[in-house]
Amino acid sequence: MEFDKLMNYQKMVQERLRQEQQQDKKIDLLSIINQLTQGPKNMVQKEQVLVEAASRGIPEEEVHILIAKLISDNIIYEDSPGYLKKR
């Protein structure tokens, strides 16, 4: 019984760590978007974000997933095809 409790606790800790790592990655990507955002419309090309993220070691597939999560979290949106904008 104690072993089961310990395993459940370990799973809970691992899940929390995964959530925190995912949150950190979203913050890193948002930081990249903030740095690249320019002009009066505060827009950035998605391709620029992909290039900058790749230079920082973030794989392209992961960037697409993170962008989708930031959009679903209502933090950014795709203003026009290929362009991201902060809310």
C-alpha positions in Angstrom: 0.0 0.0 0.0 2.8 2.4 0.9 4.5 1.6 -2.4 1.4 2.6 -4.3 1.2 5.9 -2.5 4.8 6.5 -3.2 4.3 5.7 -6.9 1.2 8.0 -7.1 3.2 10.8 -5.5 6.1 10.3 -7.9 3.7 10.4 -10.9 2.1 13.6 -9.5 5.6 15.3 -9.1 6.6 14.2 -12.6 3.4 15.6 -14.1 3.9 18.9 -12.3 7.4 19.1 -13.6 6.2 18.5 -17.1 3.7 21.3 -16.8 6.2 23.7 -15.4 8.7 22.9 -18.3 5.9 23.4 -20.8 5.0 26.8 -19.2 8.7 27.8 -19.3 8.9 26.9 -23.0 5.7 29.0 -23.7 7.3 31.9 -21.9 10.5 31.5 -23.9 8.6 31.6 -27.2 6.6 34.6 -26.1 9.8 36.3 -25.3 11.1 35.6 -28.8 7.8 37.0 -30.2 8.1 40.1 -28.0 11.7 40.7 -29.2 10.7 40.3 -32.9 7.5 42.3 -32.8 7.9 45.6 -34.5 6.1 48.3 -36.4 2.9 50.1 -35.5 0.8 46.9 -35.8 3.0 44.9 -33.4 3.1 41.9 -35.8 5.8 39.4 -36.5 6.1 36.9 -39.3 5.7 33.3 -38.1 8.7 32.4 -40.2 10.9 34.8 -38.2 9.8 33.2 -35.0 10.6 29.8 -36.3 14.1 30.9 -37.4 14.9 32.6 -34.1 13.5 29.7 -32.1 15.6 27.2 -34.1 18.7 29.3 -33.4 18.0 28.9 -29.7 17.6 25.2 -30.1 13.8 24.8 -30.1 12.7 22.3 -32.8 10.3 23.5 -35.4 7.6 21.0 -34.5 7.7 22.2 -30.9 7.4 25.8 -32.0 4.3 25.0 -33.9 2.8 23.2 -30.9 3.7 26.1 -28.6 2.2 28.7 -31.0 -1.0 26.7 -31.1 -1.1 26.7 -27.3 -0.4 30.4 -27.1 -3.3 31.0 -29.5 -5.6 28.7 -27.6 -4.6 30.5 -24.4 -5.7 33.7 -26.1 -2.2 35.3 -25.7 -1.5 35.7 -29.4 -3.5 35.3 -32.6 -2.8 35.0 -36.3 -3.8 38.4 -37.6 -3.3 37.4 -41.2 -1.9 34.2 -42.7 1.7 33.8 -41.6 1.7 36.8 -39.1 1.4 36.6 -35.3 0.1 39.4 -33.1 0.0 39.7 -29.3 -3.4 40.4 -27.7 
